[in-house]
């Protein structure tokens, strides 16, 4: 029997079935949801902008569950049902119960209107509203299609007089073999599409069409693919031909292999082949037949064996990483148990691969001791009674399988998320997932799972933790872009292992931090922190790092911080401050970092002028001043040859040095002076804000400049605030963030 394209000649004979809303009910007379006129008006007037009444997720296998709903939930359900019947999309805000009830409600209504296309349209819209019911809709639709096709397809294997139809039209087997070898078709004889009900359709074919059909069948029997150039009648006639022959040889495996090849040649036959195979396997009371029928209910099997174009696992992790990680079929299956739980962390490929490898390793360790699939089946048998599942009488097997699949999805997804948190901690990503374990099952079910597999899961995770691969540079770059302060832990570790005798090691670590933070919006903070640390050990390297800070700060949106006081004092004492500031100004113009770093290297190198001597000039000057030189020599001999060196004693500026204060409110490690503390207290007492003019007065009273005072406080506190300033400028005022203030309190 041909597909929808074959029915063009019958389009005008078809009638449009319009579903009417019967008095007292929404939908057909078979709908179990009774509503009065008042409820109907409420459903119609229900505003889509209203919040969807929350309904805790349940396992739903029929529409009777609506009777357990609250009045508000029933009212929203009526609104949703009416919208779907009118072809309107409604956001149910993840409350899937409404969608599942409506699925079975619409399925029951179909028994009255018998319009399969209408049911398909309704199910497609419902799947957009709630994607997770896609598999359920798929099976229910296939069930109805089979029922429709059983009524239409009548396979006639013999005529009334007992003559085999295939022999009657195509001759004996011997003549077929002769003709197949002799005929070679360069072009397929055109055969206009028509409704093919049985093999007898060959009777209406032309001689050329019959000859090609004979050739076509012979090639398919040999297992050869034949391009029929869109002439689908040949494929459908062969479909019925093989079905007739099966009545004689009863080799269902042969029939299935023949149908698979026909399906590749003409995909429109696949649906009908699947229906026939289901019927024939259903007649066999064997274990293999039962397994086959179960496989035919599995969308993955249908896709893998060419019966469907729909691949339900196309975007699941198992399929995505199957080739890349060389996964085994069992491992692919474990990863395809749930939809990809994508988030900012596992969307980074290196992180995702680390999670997948750890997840598979954990499951393999558990599987070595207990067959996970078998354990889950035994657990689920108990879960049915714990959760009080009720399965529909007319689809009990399907409903049970769907409930088990949902249980498996919850189990494997929970483990995957636990593994993800383990990898997050290993990779220094502080934000962990909040995992609702084995959602949506009760505490009794969770306890049952923990008692059965909890200990093995814990031990396996402990074993795997130490084997998680370190993130590569690409992963580090993405992680540092995600968490802008992640570099802090690595820099602290580098400081702890610092050895001045091996400065190169520390520099290499800083280079790696720079490379792995290229996408970090706060990359400059690394070099400011490094400059402060290196000031005590190597002022050239400290200046190089501050130069990098200035470079990266120029291309960021954060406010620039002045050179650290200790480093500034070092270069001021050596009269190099003006030269260094000149280097920074040039860097801001040219943005040539390498050139600026070279200039910093040369900053403390003594500069010598090249002197070229002209001997002839020297001789002429010597002759000219010979008398003067002799006279001076006499004077010099009489003078005291000793000299005194003048030493300039510089009194250090202690205005910014911390004074020891008793009963201080603040952490002693910060080293705030009484002047600093006084200003902080003034700001806090004034509701964490103060005008700049008041700070100016306060600074003058203490013989300081306003900016000098603010910078000194911020520089002292920034090590305790992850590099952030305590006091910030806002218009004509200064403010302190209350949370920052609380961080520096003792």
C-alpha positions in Angstrom: 0.0 0.0 0.0 1.4 3.4 -1.0 2.0 6.4 1.3 0.1 9.7 1.4 1.6 10.8 -2.0 -0.3 7.9 -3.6 -3.6 9.2 -2.5 -3.9 12.3 -4.7 -6.6 10.8 -6.9 -8.7 10.3 -3.8 -8.3 13.8 -2.3 -11.6 15.1 -3.6 -13.5 12.1 -2.2 -12.2 12.7 1.4 -14.3 14.7 3.8 -13.2 17.1 6.5 -14.1 15.9 10.0 -14.8 18.8 12.3 -14.7 18.0 16.0 -17.6 19.7 17.9 -17.8 20.7 21.5 -20.7 18.8 23.0 -22.9 20.3 25.6 -21.5 20.0 29.1 -18.0 18.7 27.8 -14.9 20.0 26.1 -14.0 17.8 23.2 -15.8 14.7 22.2 -18.5 12.8 24.0 -15.9 10.2 25.1 -13.9 12.9 27.0 -13.9 12.1 30.7 -13.6 15.7 31.8 -17.1 17.0 32.6 -17.5 20.8 32.9 -20.5 23.0 33.4 -21.0 26.3 31.6 -19.4 28.3 34.4 -16.2 26.2 34.2 -16.2 26.5 30.4 -16.4 30.3 30.6 -13.5 30.3 33.1 -11.4 28.1 30.8 -12.1 30.4 27.8 -11.4 33.6 29.8 -8.3 32.2 31.6 -5.5 34.8 30.9 -2.3 33.4 29.5 -0.3 35.9 31.4 -1.5 34.4 34.7 0.9 32.1 36.5 0.5 28.4 35.7 -0.8 26.6 38.9 2.1 24.4 40.0 1.5 20.7 39.9 4.2 18.3 41.3 5.4 15.9 38.6 3.8 12.5 38.6 3.8 9.4 36.4 0.7 9.8 34.3 -0.6 7.0 32.1 -4.2 8.1 31.6 -6.4 11.2 31.8 -8.2 10.1 35.0 -5.5 11.9 37.0 -7.3 15.2 36.4 -9.8 14.1 39.0 -7.0 14.5 41.6 -6.3 18.1 40.6 -7.2 21.2 42.6 -9.9 23.5 41.3 -7.3 25.9 40.0 -5.4 23.2 38.2 -8.6 21.9 36.6 -9.4 25.4 35.4 -6.0 25.9 33.8 -6.2 22.4 32.2 -9.5 23.4 30.5 -7.8 26.6 29.2 -4.8 24.6 27.9 -7.1 22.0 26.2 -9.1 24.6 24.5 -6.0 26.4 23.3 -4.5 23.2 21.8 -7.8 22.3 20.1 -7.5 25.8 18.5 -3.9 25.2 17.5 -2.4 27.7 20.0 0.9 27.3 21.9 0.7 27.7 25.6 3.7 27.8 28.0 3.0 25.4 30.9 6.2 26.4 32.7 7.5 22.8 33.0 4.3 21.6 34.7 4.3 18.5 32.5 1.3 16.8 34.2 -1.1 19.0 32.2 0.4 17.9 28.9 0.4 14.2 29.7 -3.2 14.3 30.8 -4.2 16.1 27.6 -2.2 13.6 25.6 -4.3 10.7 26.8 -7.5 12.8 26.7 -6.9 13.6 23.0 -6.1 10.0 22.3 -9.4 8.9 23.8 -11.2 11.6 21.8 -9.7 10.1 18.6 -11.9 7.0 19.0 -14.9 9.2 18.1 -13.7 11.4 15.3 -11.3 8.9 13.7 -9.3 11.7 12.1 -5.7 10.5 12.3 -4.3 13.6 10.7 -6.0 15.8 13.3 -4.6 13.6 16.1 -1.1 14.0 14.6 -1.4 17.8 14.4 -2.6 17.9 18.0 0.3 15.7 19.2 2.9 17.7 17.3 1.6 20.9 19.0 1.6 19.2 22.4 5.1 18.0 21.9 6.3 21.6 21.3 4.5 22.5 24.6 6.1 19.6 26.5 9.0 17.9 24.6 9.4 15.1 27.1 6.1 13.5 26.0 7.5 13.0 22.4 8.1 9.3 22.8 4.7 8.7 24.3 3.0 10.5 21.4 5.1 8.6 18.9 4.0 5.2 20.2 0.4 6.1 20.5 0.3 7.4 16.9 2.1 4.3 15.6 -0.5 2.1 17.4 -3.4 3.9 15.6 -1.6 3.8 12.3 -1.2 0.0 12.6 -5.0 -0.4 13.3 -5.8 1.7 10.3 -3.5 -0.2 8.0 -4.7 -3.6 9.1 -8.2 -2.6 7.9 -6.9 -1.5 4.5 -4.2 -3.9 3.6 -5.5 -7.3 2.3 -2.7 -9.5 1.1 -4.0 -12.0 -1.5 -1.5 -14.7 -2.0 -3.6 -16.8 -4.4 -6.5 -16.5 -6.9 -9.8 -18.2 -6.3 -8.7 -21.2 -8.5 -5.5 -21.6 -6.4 -3.1 -20.2 -9.0 -0.2 -18.4 -7.5 -0.5 -14.7 -8.4 3.2 -14.2 -8.8 3.5 -17.1 -11.3 0.4 -16.0 -13.2 1.7 -12.6 -14.0 5.5 -13.2 -14.3 5.8 -16.8 -15.5 7.7 -19.7 -14.0 10.8 -19.4 -11.9 12.9 -20.7 -14.7 11.7 -18.1 -17.2 12.3 -15.4 -14.6 16.0 -16.4 -14.2 16.5 -16.4 -18.0 14.9 -13.0 -18.4 16.8 -11.5 -15.5 20.1 -12.3 -17.1 19.1 -11.2 -20.6 17.5 -7.8 -19.8 19.6 -4.8 -19.0 17.7 -1.5 -18.3 19.3 1.8 -19.0 16.2 3.7 -17.9 13.4 2.7 -15.5 10.0 2.5 -17.4 7.9 5.2 -15.9 4.9 4.0 -13.8 2.6 6.7 -12.5 1.9 6.6 -8.8 -1.3 4.9 -7.9 -2.9 3.2 -4.8 -1.2 -0.2 -4.5 -3.4 -2.6 -2.4 -1.8 -5.9 -3.4 0.5 -7.7 -5.7 -2.3 -7.9 -8.2 -1.5 -4.3 -9.2 1.1 -5.9 -11.5 -1.8 -6.9 -13.8 -2.3 -3.3 -14.8 1.4 -2.8 -15.7 2.7 -2.5 -19.3 5.0 -5.2 -20.8 8.0 -2.9 -20.2 7.0 -2.3 -16.6 6.6 -6.1 -16.0 10.0 -6.8 -17.5 11.6 -4.2 -15.4 9.8 -5.5 -12.3 11.1 -9.0 -13.0 14.7 -7.6 -13.3 14.2 -5.4 -10.1 13.0 -8.4 -8.0 15.9 -10.6 -9.1 18.4 -7.9 -8.1 16.8 -7.4 -4.7 16.8 -11.1 -4.1 20.6 -11.0 -4.7 20.8 -8.2 -2.2 21.6 -5.5 -4.8 20.4 -1.9 -4.5 18.4 -0.7 -7.5 17.6 2.9 -8.2 13.9 2.9 -9.3 14.1 6.7 -10.0 11.0 7.6 -7.9 8.7 5.0 -9.4 7.4 3.8 -6.1 4.8 1.3 -7.5 7.6 -1.2 -8.3 8.6 -1.2 -4.6 5.1 -1.5 -3.2 4.3 -4.4 -5.6 7.5 -6.1 -4.5 6.5 -5.5 -0.9 3.3 -7.5 -1.4 5.1 -10.1 -3.5 7.6 -10.9 -0.7 4.7 -10.8 1.8 2.9 -13.5 -0.3 6.0 -15.6 -0.6 6.5 -15.5 3.2 3.2 -17.4 3.5 5.0 -20.3 1.9 8.5 -20.2 3.2 7.7 -18.8 6.7 11.3 -17.5 7.1 10.6 -14.2 8.9 14.3 -13.3 9.1 14.5 -13.5 5.3 11.3 -11.3 5.1 12.8 -8.7 7.4 16.1 -8.5 5.4 14.1 -8.2 2.1 11.9 -5.4 3.7 15.0 -3.6 4.9 16.5 -3.5 1.4 13.2 -2.3 -0.1 13.1 0.4 2.6 16.5 1.7 1.4 15.3 1.7 -2.2 12.0 3.3 -1.4 11.7 4.8 2.1 7.9 5.1 1.8 7.6 1.4 2.2 9.3 1.3 5.6 6.2 2.2 7.6 4.1 -0.6 6.0 7.0 -3.1 6.3 7.2 -2.4 10.0 3.5 -2.9 10.5 3.6 -6.3 8.7 6.6 -7.5 10.6 4.9 -6.6 13.9 1.9 -8.6 12.9 3.9 -11.6 11.8 6.2 -11.6 14.8 3.1 -11.2 17.0 1.8 -14.6 15.7 4.9 -16.3 17.0 5.0 -17.3 20.7 8.7 -17.4 21.1 11.2 -15.5 23.3 12.8 -14.1 20.1 9.4 -12.8 18.9 8.8 -11.1 22.2 12.3 -9.5 22.1 11.6 -8.4 18.5 8.3 -6.8 19.4 10.0 -4.9 22.2 12.7 -3.7 19.8 10.0 -2.4 17.4 8.7 -0.2 20.2 12.2 1.4 20.6 12.7 4.5 18.5 16.5 3.9 18.6 16.1 0.4 17.1 13.7 1.8 14.4 16.2 4.5 13.5 19.3 2.2 13.5 17.5 -0.4 11.3 16.2 2.0 8.8 12.5 2.0 9.8 12.5 5.6 10.8 14.2 8.9 10.0 13.8 10.1 13.5 16.9 9.7 15.6 15.9 10.3 19.3 19.5 10.3 20.5 21.0 12.5 17.8 22.0 15.3 20.2 22.6 13.2 23.3 26.1 12.9 24.7 26.6 9.3 23.7 26.0 10.0 20.0 28.0 13.2 20.1 31.1 11.7 21.6 30.9 8.1 20.4 33.6 8.4 17.7 35.7 11.1 19.4 36.2 9.1 22.6 35.9 5.6 21.1 33.0 4.7 23.3 31.7 1.1 23.6 28.0 0.5 22.8 27.2 0.0 26.5 28.9 3.3 27.3 27.0 5.1 24.6 23.8 3.7 26.0 24.6 5.0 29.5 25.2 8.5 28.1 22.0 8.4 26.0 19.8 7.7 29.0 19.1 11.4 29.5 19.1 14.6 27.4 22.2 16.7 27.5 22.1 18.7 30.8 23.9 21.6 29.2 25.3 24.5 31.4 28.1 27.0 31.2 30.6 24.6 32.8 29.9 21.4 30.9 29.5 23.3 27.6 33.3 23.7 27.7 34.4 20.7 25.7 37.4 19.9 27.9 35.2 19.9 31.0 32.5 17.8 29.3 35.0 15.2 28.2 36.4 15.0 31.8 32.9 14.5 33.2 32.0 11.8 30.6 35.3 9.9 31.1 34.8 9.9 34.9 31.1 9.0 34.6 31.9 6.0 32.4 34.7 5.0 34.7 32.4 5.0 37.7 29.7 3.0 36.0 32.2 0.5 34.7 33.5 -0.1 38.2 30.0 -0.6 39.6 29.1 -2.8 36.7 32.1 -5.1 37.4 30.4 -6.1 40.7 26.7 -5.8 39.8 25.0 -5.7 36.4 23.6 -2.2 36.6 20.6 -2.8 34.2 19.5 -5.9 36.2 19.9 -4.1 39.5 17.8 -1.2 38.3 15.1 -3.5 37.1 14.8 -5.2 40.5 14.8 -1.7 42.2 12.1 -0.5 39.9 9.8 -3.5 40.8 9.9 -2.2 44.3 9.5 1.5 43.2 6.2 0.6 41.5 4.7 -0.2 44.9 6.5 2.6 46.8 5.4 5.3 44.3 2.0 3.6 43.8 2.2 3.6 40.0 -1.0 2.8 38.2 -0.8 1.6 34.6 -3.6 1.8 32.0 -5.4 -1.5 31.1 -5.1 -0.9 27.4 -1.5 0.1 27.4 0.0 -1.5 30.5 3.2 -2.8 28.9 3.9 0.5 27.2 3.2 2.5 30.3 5.4 0.3 32.5 8.2 0.6 30.0 7.8 4.4 29.9 7.9 4.6 33.7 11.0 2.4 33.8 12.7 4.6 31.2 11.9 7.7 33.3 13.3 6.0 36.4 16.5 5.1 34.5 16.8 8.7 33.2 16.5 10.1 36.8 19.1 7.5 38.1 21.8 8.1 35.4 21.3 11.9 35.3 21.8 12.1 39.1 25.0 10.2 38.8 26.2 12.4 35.9 25.5 15.6 37.9 27.4 14.2 41.0 30.4 13.5 38.7 30.1 17.0 37.3 30.4 18.5 40.8 33.4 16.3 41.4 35.1 17.6 38.3 34.1 21.2 39.1 35.9 20.9 42.5 38.9 19.3 40.8 39.1 22.2 38.3 38.8 24.9 40.9 35.3 26.0 39.8 33.7 27.1 43.1 30.1 27.2 41.9 28.6 23.7 42.4 25.3 22.3 41.1 22.4 22.0 43.4 21.3 18.4 42.7 17.7 17.3 43.5 18.7 13.6 43.8 16.6 11.1 41.8 13.9 13.7 41.1 10.9 13.3 41.2 10.9 10.2 43.4 10.0 10.1 47.1 12.5 9.8 50.0 11.6 6.1 50.3 12.7 5.4 46.7 15.9 7.5 47.3 16.7 5.5 50.4 16.2 2.2 48.5 18.6 3.3 45.8 21.2 4.4 48.4 20.9 1.1 50.3 21.4 -0.9 47.1 24.0 1.1 45.2 25.1 4.0 47.4 28.2 2.5 48.9 29.6 1.3 45.6 28.8 4.6 44.0 30.7 6.5 46.7 33.7 4.2 46.6 33.9 4.3 42.8 33.8 8.1 42.8 36.6 8.2 45.4 38.7 6.0 43.2 38.1 8.0 40.1 38.7 11.5 41.7 42.5 11.1 41.6 42.4 10.1 37.9 40.7 13.1 36.5 42.8 14.6 33.7 44.2 18.1 34.3 42.5 20.7 32.1 44.4 21.6 28.9 45.2 25.2 27.9 42.0 25.7 25.9 39.9 24.5 28.8 41.9 26.7 31.2 41.2 29.7 29.0 37.5 29.1 29.0 37.3 28.3 32.7 39.2 31.5 33.6 36.8 33.5 31.4 33.9 32.0 33.3 35.5 32.6 36.8 37.6 35.8 36.6 39.2 35.2 40.1 40.1 31.6 39.5 43.8 32.5 38.9 44.2 33.6 42.5 44.7 30.0 43.9 47.3 29.2 41.2 49.2 32.5 42.0 49.1 31.8 45.7 50.6 28.3 45.1 53.3 29.9 43.0 54.1 32.3 45.8 54.4 29.5 48.4 56.9 27.6 46.3 58.9 30.8 45.3 62.7 30.6 45.4 64.7 33.7 44.5 67.5 31.4 43.3 65.2 30.0 40.7 63.3 33.1 39.5 62.8 31.6 36.1 60.3 29.0 37.4 58.1 31.7 38.9 58.3 33.7 35.7 57.2 30.6 33.7 54.2 30.2 36.0 53.3 33.8 35.4 53.6 33.3 31.6 51.3 30.3 31.8 48.8 32.4 33.9 48.9 35.1 31.3 48.3 32.6 28.4 45.5 30.9 30.3 43.7 34.1 31.1 43.7 35.8 27.7 39.8 35.8 27.8 39.6 36.9 31.4 38.1 40.4 31.7 40.2 41.0 34.8 43.5 39.6 33.6 45.4 42.8 34.6 44.8 41.9 38.3 47.3 39.0 38.0 50.2 41.3 37.1 49.3 43.9 39.8 49.4 41.2 42.4 52.6 39.8 41.0 54.2 43.2 40.9 53.5 43.7 44.6 54.9 40.3 45.5 58.1 40.7 43.4 58.9 44.2 44.7 60.6 42.6 47.7 62.6 40.2 45.5 63.4 41.7 42.1 62.4 45.3 41.3 63.0 44.8 37.5 60.6 41.9 37.3 58.2 43.9 39.5 58.2 46.8 37.0 57.8 44.4 34.1 54.7 43.0 35.7 53.3 46.4 36.5 53.9 47.4 32.9 51.8 44.4 31.8 49.2 45.5 34.3 49.0 48.9 32.6 48.9 47.3 29.2 45.9 45.0 29.9 44.2 47.7 32.0 44.3 50.0 29.0 42.1 47.6 27.0 39.8 46.8 29.9 37.0 48.8 31.5 38.4 48.8 35.0 39.8 51.8 36.7 43.6 52.0 36.7 45.5 51.7 40.0 48.7 53.6 40.7 52.0 51.9 41.0 52.4 50.2 44.4 54.0 52.5 47.0 57.0 50.3 47.8 57.9 49.9 44.1 57.3 53.6 43.5 59.7 54.4 46.3 62.4 52.1 44.9 62.5 53.8 41.5 62.1 57.3 43.0 65.3 56.7 45.1 67.1 55.7 42.0 65.9 58.7 40.0 64.2 56.4 37.4 60.5 57.4 38.1 60.4 60.0 35.4 61.9 57.6 32.8 59.5 54.8 33.8 56.5 57.1 33.6 57.7 58.1 30.1 57.8 54.3 29.1 54.2 54.0 30.3 53.0 57.0 28.4 54.6 55.6 25.2 53.0 52.2 25.9 49.6 53.9 26.1 50.1 55.5 22.7 51.7 52.6 20.8 50.3 49.5 22.7 53.6 47.8 21.9 54.1 45.7 25.0 57.3 43.9 23.9 59.1 47.2 23.2 58.0 48.6 26.6 59.3 45.6 28.4 62.6 45.9 26.7 62.7 49.5 27.8 62.1 48.5 31.4 65.0 46.0 31.1 67.3 48.8 30.0 66.0 51.3 32.7 68.7 50.5 35.2 71.5 49.9 32.7 74.1 52.7 33.0 74.0 54.9 29.9 77.5 55.8 28.4 78.2 58.2 25.6 80.4 57.2 22.8 83.5 59.5 22.6 85.6 59.7 19.4 89.0 61.4 19.8 90.7 63.5 17.1 94.5 63.3 17.8 95.4 66.3 15.6 93.0 68.5 17.6 94.4 67.2 20.8 97.9 68.1 19.8 97.0 71.6 18.7 95.2 72.3 22.0 98.0 70.9 24.0 100.5 73.2 22.3 98.2 76.2 22.6 97.8 75.8 26.4 101.1 74.3 27.3 102.2 77.3 29.4 98.9 77.4 31.2 99.1 73.8 32.2 102.6 74.2 33.7 101.3 77.2 35.8 98.3 75.2 37.1 100.4 72.2 38.0 102.4 74.4 40.3 99.2 75.6 42.1 97.8 72.1 42.4 100.9 70.8 44.1 100.5 73.3 47.0 96.8 72.6 47.6 95.5 69.9 50.0 94.7 66.8 47.8 92.2 65.3 50.3 88.5 65.9 49.8 85.3 65.2 51.7 82.3 63.5 50.4 78.9 65.0 51.2 76.2 62.5 52.2 72.6 63.5 52.0 70.7 62.0 54.8 67.1 61.4 53.7 64.4 61.3 56.3 61.8 58.7 55.2 58.2 59.8 54.8 56.3 58.1 57.5 52.9 59.7 56.7 51.7 56.5 55.1 53.2 54.0 57.5 50.8 52.3 59.8 50.8 53.4 63.5 50.0 50.8 66.1 46.5 51.4 67.4 45.1 49.8 70.5 41.6 48.4 70.4 41.4 48.6 66.6 38.2 47.5 64.9 40.0 46.2 61.9 42.3 43.2 61.2 45.8 43.8 62.4 47.3 42.2 59.3 45.9 45.1 57.2 48.1 47.6 59.0 45.8 50.6 59.0 47.1 53.7 60.8 44.9 55.8 63.1 44.5 58.4 60.4 43.2 55.7 58.0 40.9 54.2 60.6 39.5 57.7 61.4 38.5 58.4 57.8 36.9 54.9 57.4 34.9 55.5 60.6 33.7 58.9 59.4 32.4 57.4 56.1 30.7 54.4 57.9 29.1 56.7 60.5 27.7 58.9 57.6 25.8 55.9 56.1 28.8 54.6 54.1 29.1 57.8 52.0 31.1 61.1 52.4 31.6 64.2 50.2 35.0 64.6 48.7 35.3 68.1 50.2 35.0 66.6 53.7 37.8 64.2 52.9 39.9 67.1 51.6 39.5 68.9 54.9 40.3 65.7 56.9 43.4 65.0 54.8 44.7 68.6 55.2 44.2 68.4 59.0 46.6 65.4 58.9 49.1 67.1 56.6 48.2 64.7 53.7 46.7 65.0 50.2 43.2 63.6 49.6 44.2 61.2 46.8 47.3 60.1 48.7 45.2 59.2 51.7 42.5 57.3 49.7 45.1 55.3 47.7 47.0 54.4 50.9 43.8 52.9 52.5 42.8 51.1 49.3 46.2 49.6 48.8 46.3 48.4 52.4 42.9 46.7 52.1 42.9 45.3 48.6 44.7 42.1 49.6 41.7 41.2 51.8 39.1 42.2 49.2 40.4 40.1 46.2 42.0 43.2 44.6 38.9 45.4 44.9 39.2 49.0 46.4 37.5 49.6 49.7 36.7 53.3 49.0 35.3 54.1 45.6 34.6 57.4 43.9 31.0 58.2 43.0 30.3 61.6 41.4 31.5 64.2 44.0 31.5 61.7 46.9 33.3 58.6 48.2 31.5 55.4 49.1 32.2 52.1 50.9 30.4 48.9 50.0 29.1 47.6 53.3 30.0 44.0 52.6 33.6 45.1 51.9 33.7 47.0 55.2 32.6 43.8 57.0 35.4 41.9 55.4 38.1 44.0 57.0 36.6 44.0 60.5 38.5 42.0 63.2 
